[in-house]
Amino acid sequence: MMMATTAPPAEARAFTRDALLDAARERAGLDDFGDLWFLEPMDRYIEAVHREACLTPAGYAAQHEVVVKGLTSRLRMIEDIRRHPEILDERIEVAGIILGLPRTGSTIFHRLLAATPGMTAIRWFEAQNFAPFPGEEPGNPEARRAYAQAMIDGWLQLSPELVSIHPLDPEAPDEEILVLGQMFVSTMIEGMSFVPSFARWLDTYDQSRGHEDLKTILRYLQWQDPTRRGSKWILKSPSNLPYAELAARAFPEALLIMTHRDPAEVVPSYVSMEAALYKLTATLDDRDVGTFWAARLAEWMTMFEQARARIGEDRFMDIDYRSVGRDPVAQAERVLERMGVPLDQAALAEFMAGNKREQRPMHDYAPERFGLDMAAVRDAFAGYRARYLA
């Protein structure tokens, strides 16, 4: 007797390379994606999604939108460069790149540095749609801001705990990982979809073309907002930890700023964040999330330590989470001085006054919920703790 099988939902059947590319072409009314290097990681991602991501029908629809909006931005950017080749003449200076394990205070530190006059950063709404929408007036990206706010509202409706985990604000500086992920490179992919096989593959893939495109996107963003000319860019992403050499090579003049925090706090905090993000699109057991990410974060650190030795200590500056908590402005001053950016204490103090941790709900991340063996976590990071947190 034949066993009955359940057909995949229509949303899953539509999650193919051709369907996604066609949807972007239709939305943009354009068909030139430029260099098609991204198709290889795109294909690998799609395969992994179907095999292991456990997406719900709504999850497939959400990931469909993530992919299509990124491809649409790419189409619009390529067309804008065709019409305005001067975009590629924009001179950008990336003065610093924040890296480190996630949940190490890097978000608040990134935003603090970006608040300094003479500094700039990618805004969250820009990371979601780096190309202007049709009919957008220069300097008035209200439709993109509204799109970003609608995303945040939807996320918080599905996963309310995110409000206590990560401060979400369309205007706030955020990570280039969000842009690189739209090219199917960076740890954004594994951060938003449970795709362990893709994560393993990406570790072996040459992602440098993604960083070359990132440079073009920074020029594009600066061209959209000429007030940024002359400012120095500050980037930040935990993706720079396992792939540190990519960022170091792409921006050879940038200071590499590493934030540090006890992994006994980092690991359960980040696992909690990942569980909240996966909840938006998938049906996964919290313990599976804990098992994967506890091992993955230790793996990231091993990859980083090997890369740091090759890059050279002169490129790095280390910042302790505890020091940022005690006196964030003093730590910002250290970094700004090293980057050659004048200190503006009034601007930094004004930023901190409106961005205190106690202004958000407390984040509860009990390790038992995720089946974490904290003794094993401490052991996995023993070398890291001895070097940076003694």
Phi, psi and omega in degrees: 000134181284139178278139177287142177239152179262123179291143177296149180297159181303325180298324178288319181296333180276355184268073178230163180303308185297318181295320180291316178297318180295322179296321178292317178301317180294317181294318184276337188069027183223165181221004181260109179270001185074212179299128184267025181304330186289350183295326179296306176296330177298314180297318179297320179296313181300317178301315182294322178301311182294328185280322194216356189284343179057039181289142170281167174305319176295327178294319175299318179297319180294316180291328174302315180293320178302313182292314185294320180295323178294316177296324178294317176300320179297314178302314182293323178294315179301320178293319178296321178293324177298318182280332184228073183299345178295345176306319183287351177270353178300133179263121180246146175231114175267108185276330184208150177228119179272130176224178183137171174301149173295160179068030180250021182082012185290329181295308181295325180291321176300313182291327176296313179296320181293339179284351180286130174306135183095357177242156176211165183204162175292130177272154184301319181292329178289324179295328179286322178218094185280351175256141176301148174285156178304134179080002181291130177283138178305133180080005182224070184275046186299323181293322177291323176297318180295320177301313182296318180294322177296322176300311181299315180300318179294318178300313184290334176291320182279329185220076187301334183294344179301332182297333179268349187262314185219126180290116183256123184208122182305328184271347187284148173301142178213193196270142173293345175306327181292328177281312180299325179297334177285352171254010175068026169232161184094164182283001174301326183298308180287340178284333182255341179225140179279091185227068182305322182293324177294319179301316179297319180294317183298329178301335183257358187264142177283105184268009188298331180293332174296319179289329174295318176293326177300320177301317179297320180293323175297319176299319181297315178295321179292323177296322178295329183230085185300343178295344178282344183300133182091345176277159178257137182275141172241121180255163180197133175188138172295342176297338178286351178285300180290336183242044187299323183293330176299310180294319181297321179286321183294325183232076190294342180267355186282140171284134180262111188256114184254122178266142187232141176206152181303122179302337177296337174264323183297309189298306179297327178296315182287322176301319177299318179297316180296320178299321179292323179288316179298328180301336181294331191226348192222168173246104184225150176278135181304326181289327175295320177297316180297317180299314182295310189284330176298316178288322184293318180294322175296323178295317177304315183294321177299314179299318181294313183302320178294319180291320181300322179297324179283324182291316180109138185296334184296342181276348193252152170222131185255136182232124181274131178308321182294324179291323177296320179297322182285315185208079184298324182295321178297320179291322176297321180299319177303314183290315181299320178298318179296327181274354179077030180252128180299141179280136173234090185298327180296318180294319180292317179296322179296319178297312183296327181298330181258007185221045178277145182301325183289355176279356175241157177300153178290147181262118180261121182222060179300125184295335182299327180301329185253009178066029184279133173267100187291333175296320178293322178298313180299320180294319181297331183251019184301316180295318179298314181296320181294324183282317191250341188236013180294000000 
